[in-house]
Amino acid sequence: MHDNYGAVVAWVESSPLKPGCGSLAGQTFAAKDLFDVAGLPTAAGNPDFAERWGLPTQDAWAVAVLKQAGARLVAKTHTHELAYGMTGINPHFGTPGNPKVPGGIPGGSSSGSAVAVAAGLVPVALGSDTAGSVRIPASLCGIYAYRPTHGAIPTQGVVPLAPSFDTVGLLAANPGVMERFARVLLAEALPVVGFDRAVVLRDALELATPEAQNAVERIARRLEALGLAIHEKKLGLLTEARETQRVLQGAQAWGFHQEWLVARQPRLGEDVRRLLEMASRLTPGEIGRALGEQVRLKAEMGAWLSPGTLVVLPATPSSAPLVSELQDPEKALAFRWRTLSLTCYASLLGAPVVSVPVEQPGEKPIGVQLVGPWGSDMGLLALSNRLLGPH
């Protein structure tokens, strides 16, 4: 097996814990280099982090459970440094090449996992999603992604960024295999619920390019063909939600990394250094106000997620920008804030999301988020399967 796209940080000779049996027998998968694999270093996209973390002696929970079900881990994949970025550009280890958009960013932070799937190296890869880190690269690389209800899948053995938002996510070539892996990770504990209504966020469309708007329109037509009533409404809270998550995520990221950063002065890329410096300057007052805002926003935004209702919005504001365009830290930061405005709705709520790709011949891929009520994970996964049918 070869990797012409720079997705893989390490190939793994790993056997399933139950060879030849289990619901995932015969399947292979990769894992983002935030996930512990016994005997291999966890670098988290930084050249100095593995020493701080220590050599893992056991697999991360998600890795172990998938192997227990018969799947075989074949690779660990690159990540945006410390999982604190949305472009996938890594100044230390290189940037995985987007297989669908030559010269385009892969998206982050689960960049290598998305590229490994999009390039056909594996059908499924584990990623993490704190503020969009499986949904963004899936959108830009033209594949599927799943972010679970927060807390539904244990994060044990995964390097944290902001634990109150961190989730274990999946990237997949098709919704069927994504659903199979998700069932194992969720232990089939969640019921399959149906949907009869979809709300398209008008203010999210206003943040997006025409190509992203068209992608949402196509998915809305498919949902309508499946019997869902389509409504378009303006939420008016996306900027507040983005800023609230920025503060709370930054405070937690700085809290986790502070001691190591101060004591060891590790090498950091400019974009991650800037985000951590911004986080280090957050005051108790700012954090306290953000916590209050989170309570208000979760109540107001969550009211839209009544049983049977989807919220639909772009996964990214555009298709993949070029790597050369985003080498400029200012442009990369601007891309981050625009994208966060679209991903923060589900992240701040802790709601489940499936991102589905929309791609026509001659077009760059772009993803559309389907956000469901808490615990509607299996219903979302089943719906993504139905969207593949002719419409």
N, C-alpha and C positions, 0 to 999 in steps of 0.2 A: 504494500500500500504506500502510495507516494503522496506528498503534500507540496503542490506547486504554488500554493497561495500563502504560505507562511502562517497557517492557522495553528499548527501543533507546536507546543513547547516540549513535549516528550511523548514518545510512543510507549505504550504500556503492554507488557505481556501478562495479561490478567485473565484468569479463568473464572467462570461463574462459580458461585459457592455450591450450586446444585447442577452440575453439568448434565445437559440433555433433558432437563425437565424444568418445569415452571412456565408461567404464562409468557415469559419473554425469551424462552429458549430459542437460540439461533440468531437473536438480535445483538447488534453491537451498538455501543454508544461512546461518546467522549464526555469529558468533564472539564469545565473551566478551572483554571489554576488558582481558584479560591478553595476548591474542594480537596480535602485531605485524601491522599491515597497512601496506604501504609508503605513505608520504606522509600517514598519519593518526597523531595522537598516541595513545599508549597510556597511559591514565590510571590503570588499576588501581583505579578507584573512589575515588580521592583527588584533591583539587583541585591538589595540588602535585607529584604524582609524575611527570607527563609531562615536566616540566622536568629532573628528575633522570635520567630514562630516555633522553631525547633522541628526536628525530623518527626513526622507523624508515625505513630506506631499502630494506628488502625484507620480504616476507611471512614470517611464522612458517612453519616447516616444514610443519605440518599444513594450514595455509591454502593454501600453494603446492601441496601434493600433491593436495588436493581440487580445486583449480582446474585442475590439470594433467589430472585425470580428467574434466573437463568440467562440474563444478559451478560455480555462480555465487554468490559471496559478496554478500549484499544488506544486511547490517547488522552493526554491532558492538553488543554488549549489555552492560547494566549488571552490575556485580558488587558483592558485599559488599566493603567497603573493604579493599584489599590482599589480597583473597581470604582474609582472616583472620576468618571468621565464618560462622555457620550459619543466621542468620535471614533474610538478604537485606535487612535494614533498613539504609539508607544515609543518614546525616544530611546529606550534602553534595549528593547528586544525586537524592534521593528513593528511594522503595521501590516496585519494580514490583508491580502489583496481581495477586493470585492469581486467574486466570480461573475456577477451580473452587470457590474458597471466598471469597466476598466478605468483605473485611476481614481475611482470613487472611494470614499471612506467606507469601511465595513460597518461602522456604528459601534457603540459601546454601551456598557463596558464588556458585555459577553461577545467580544469581537471574534475571537478564534472559534468559539462554539458555533456561531452563526455561519462563518465561512466554511468550517468543516462540513456542515450540513449542506450548505448551498453548493459546495464543490463536489458533493457526492461521496465524501470520505466516510461518513456515517449517516444513518437515517435520523438519529436523534442525538442531542447533546444537552448536558446539564449546564445551566447558567444560573446567575443570580439576578434578581430584579429588585432594586431599591427604589429607583425613580424612573424606571423604563429600560433597564439594562438587558432584558431579553426582547422587549417589544421594539426597541429602536433598531438594533442590528437586524432583526428579522424583517422589519419593514424595508430597510435599505438593501438587503440581500435577497429579498423575494421569497421568504419562507414563512412558516407558521411559528407562533410563539404562544406560550401559556404562562401567565402569572397567577398563582393560586390565591384564594382567600388568605389573608395574612394569618400565619400560625397554623395553617392546615397541613403543611409539610415541615417537619423538623429541620432546623438549620444547623444542627450539631455537626461540628467538624468543617464548617464553612467560615472562612475569614469574614468577620462582620464589617459593615460600613456604618450603618445606622439601624440597630436592631429593631426599633419600633416600625421600620419600613421594610427591612430585609425579607426577601422570600427566595425559596428555591424555585427556579423556573425551568421550562423546557423550550428547546428550539427543535423544529422537526421539518422534514421534507414534505410530509402530508399529514392531514388531520387524523387519519386512522391510526397511524403509528404513535402520534402524540397522545391520543386518547388511551392507547394500550399502556404506555409508560405512566401516564398520569394515574390510571387506575391502581397501579402498583404502589405509587408514591402516596396516594390518598387512602390506601388500604380499602378502597371501595366503600368508605364510610359515609360518603355524601350522596344524597338522593339525586336522581335525574329529574330536573324540573323543566317545564316548558315555558315558552315565551309567546306572548300574543301582541306585544307592542314594542316599538323601537323609537327612541327619542334621539334625533340628530341635534347635536349642539351647534347652534348657529355661530356663537362666538368662537368656537374652535375652527369652524370653516373660515372665518375672517382672518385667522392667524396663518392660514395655509395657502399654498400656491394653487393655481388652477388644476394642476395634475393631482394634487391631494384631494381637492374638492371633488373632482371627477371620480376618484377612487371611492370616496364615500357614497357618491350618488349611485355608482354601480352596485355596491354592496346593499344599499337601501332598496334598490329595485329587486335584488335577489331575495332579500328578506320579505318584501311585499309579496313576491311570487310564492313564498312559503306560507303566506297567510297572516303575516304580522302587519298591524296597522302602523303606519309611519307618520311621525310628528316631528316638526322642527321647532325648537325652542331656544331661547337665549338664557343661559345660566347666569352670566354676569359675575362669576366668582373665580374665574380661572387665574387671574393675576394674583388675587389674594391667596388662593390655594398654593400657587407656585412659590410665592414669597414665604408663606408659612412653612412649607416643606423645606425650602432652602435653609431657613434658620434652624429648624429642628434637626434636619439631616446634618448640617454643618456642625452643630453643637455636639452631636453624637459621634461624628467622625473624628473631630478634634479630641473629644474625651477618650476615645479608644486609642488613638495614635499619639497623644501628647507626650507621654513619658518617653516613648521610644524616639520620637522626633527630637525632643530636647536633649536627651542623653547621648544619642548616637549621631545626630546630624546626618541622616542617610541621604543618599543621592535621590533627587526628585526631579521629575520633568517640570517644566515651567508652568504648565496648566494646573497640575495637581498641587504644586507649591503655592500657587496663587489662591486656589480654593481653600487650602488648609490655613493659609495666612488670614484670609477673610473670616474663616470659621473661628480662628483663635481670638479675633477681635470682638466677637459677639459678647454683649453684656448680659448680665442676669436679667435686666429689664427687658431686653429684646427677646430673650428666650421665654421669659414669663408671659409676655404679650403673645408670642407665637403659640404657646400652649393654650392660652385662652381662645385665640383665633381658631385653633384646630378643633376645639370642642364645638364652636359655633358653625364652622364650615362642615364638619362631619354631619351635624344635624341638618343643615340646609341642603347640602349636596346629596346626602344619603336619602332624603325624602323623595328624591327622584327615582330611587331604585326600589320601587314597590315590587311585590311578587309579580313575575311575568313580564317585567319591563327590562329592556336593554337600553343602554346609553351608547351611542355610536359617534365616534370622532376619529380623525386621522391619528395614526401612530407617530408620524413625523410630519413636519410642516412641508416637506418636499422630498423628492427622491434624493439619492446620495450625492452630496457635494463632493467635489474633487479634493483629494488629500492636499494638493498644492494650495488650494484656497484656504484650508483650515490650519495650515502650519502657523498662520498668524494667530497668536494667543487671543487677541481681541475678537477676531472673527469666530474662533472656536468657542469663546465664551458667549458670544451673541447667539450662536447656534444652540448652545446649551440652554439659554434662557427661553428661546422660542420653543424648543422641543419640550422642556419641562412644563411649559404652559399647557401642553397637550397630554402629557403623561401623568401630571400631578393629580388629576381627578380620581383615578383609581388608586394611585399610590397613597394619597392622604387618607382615603376612605378605608384602605386595606381590602378593597373589593377585588374579585377575580376578573381576569381579562383574557380573552383570546385575541391575538392579532392575526388577521388573515391577509395574505398577499393579493394584490391586484396588479396584473401585468398583461398587457396586450402586445402582440407582435410589434416590434420596433419601439416599444416604450420601456423606460426604466421602471423597475418595480417600486411599489409603495404599499404600505400596510394600513389596514383599517382596524381600529380597536372596537371590540364588542365587550362592553363592561356590564356585568350582571350583579344582582344582589348578593350579599354575603352567603356563601355556601351553595351557590348555583353553579359551581365549577363543572360538574358532570353535564349539566344541561348546556352550558356554553360549548363544551367539547363536542357534544353530540350535534349541536347546531352547526358548528364549523364543518362537520362531515356532510351535513345536508346541503350546505352552500355549494358544495362541489358539483351538485347535479345540474342538468341543463336548465337554463332559465331564459 
